[in-house]
Amino acid sequence: MTLRKKLKQPGIQIQTGMVFLILASLSKWFLQPGAGLSDQWSDGVVGLLYGISIGFLLLGIWRKSRRRGA
């Protein structure tokens, strides 16, 4: 099964969203501005990871609810 087909499964989408949520939470600790990174860059990376996680979670929940209702 290809990655594209796997990512269309709602359970896989929710799991992927949870992985990105964990990465975003951990990146707040590991991407400290004092390590040669600016505040804006580290905030952008954290925001991007949170955005990806929210997108995957909402898409997975939406697809899971559509599959049950049909």
Contact map, one row per residue, 1 for C-alpha under 8 A:
1110110000000000000000000000000000000000000000000000000000000000000000
1111110000000000000000000000000000000000000000000000000000000000000000
1111111000000000000000000000000000000000000000000000000000000000000000
0111111100000000000000000000000000000000000000000000000000000000000000
1111111110000000000000000000000000000000000000000000000000000000000000
1111111110010000000000000000000000000000000000000000000000000000000000
0011111111011000000000000000000000000000000000000000000000000000000000
0001111111011000000000000000000000000000000000000000000000000000000000
0000111111111000000000000000000000000000000000000000000000010000000000
0000001111111100000000000000000000000000000000000000000000111011000000
0000000011111110000000000000000000000000000000000000000000010001000000
0000011111111111000000000000000000000000000000000000000000010000000000
0000001111111111100000000000000000000000000000000000000110110000000000
0000000001111111110000000000000000000000000000000000000110111000000000
0000000000111111111000000000000000000000000000000000000010000000000000
0000000000011111111100000000000000000000000000000000100110000000000000
0000000000001111111110000000000000000000000000000001111110000000000000
0000000000000111111111000000000000000000000000000000100010000000000000
0000000000000011111111100000000000000000000000000000100000000000000000
0000000000000001111111110000000000000000000000001101100000000000000000
0000000000000000111111111000000000000000000000001100110000000000000000
0000000000000000011111111100000000000000000000000000000000000000000000
0000000000000000001111111110000000000000000000001000000000000000000000
0000000000000000000111111111000000000000000001101100000000000000000000
0000000000000000000011111111100000000000000001000000000000000000000000
0000000000000000000001111111110000000000000000000000000000000000000000
0000000000000000000000111111111000000000000001000000000000000000000000
0000000000000000000000011111111100000000010001000000000000000000000000
0000000000000000000000001111111100000000000000000000000000000000000000
0000000000000000000000000111111100000000000000000000000000000000000000
0000000000000000000000000011111110101000010000000000000000000000000000
0000000000000000000000000001111111101000010000000000000000000000000000
0000000000000000000000000000001111111110010000000000000000000000000000
0000000000000000000000000000000111111100000000000000000000000000000000
0000000000000000000000000000001111111000000000000000000000000000000000
0000000000000000000000000000000011111100000000000000000000000000000000
0000000000000000000000000000001111111110110000000000000000000000000000
0000000000000000000000000000000011011111110000000000000000000000000000
0000000000000000000000000000000010001111111000000000000000000000000000
0000000000000000000000000000000000000111111100000000000000000000000000
0000000000000000000000000000000000001111111110000000000000000000000000
0000000000000000000000000001001110001111111111000000000000000000000000
0000000000000000000000000000000000000011111111100000000000000000000000
0000000000000000000000000000000000000001111111110000000000000000000000
0000000000000000000000000000000000000000111111111000000000000000000000
0000000000000000000000011011000000000000011111111100000000000000000000
0000000000000000000000010000000000000000001111111110000000000000000000
0000000000000000000000000000000000000000000111111111000000000000000000
0000000000000000000110110000000000000000000011111111100000000000000000
0000000000000000000110010000000000000000000001111111110000000000000000
0000000000000000000000000000000000000000000000111111111000000000000000
0000000000000000100100000000000000000000000000011111111100000000000000
0000000000000001111110000000000000000000000000001111111110000000000000
0000000000000000100010000000000000000000000000000111111111000000000000
0000000000000000100000000000000000000000000000000011111111100000000000
0000000000001101100000000000000000000000000000000001111111110000000000
0000000000001111110000000000000000000000000000000000111111111000000000
0000000000000000000000000000000000000000000000000000011111111100000000
0000000001001100000000000000000000000000000000000000001111111110000000
0000000011111100000000000000000000000000000000000000000111111111000000
0000000001000100000000000000000000000000000000000000000011111111100000
0000000000000000000000000000000000000000000000000000000001111111110000
0000000001000000000000000000000000000000000000000000000000111111111000
0000000001100000000000000000000000000000000000000000000000011111111100
0000000000000000000000000000000000000000000000000000000000001111111110
0000000000000000000000000000000000000000000000000000000000000111111111
0000000000000000000000000000000000000000000000000000000000000011111111
0000000000000000000000000000000000000000000000000000000000000001111111
0000000000000000000000000000000000000000000000000000000000000000111111
0000000000000000000000000000000000000000000000000000000000000000011111
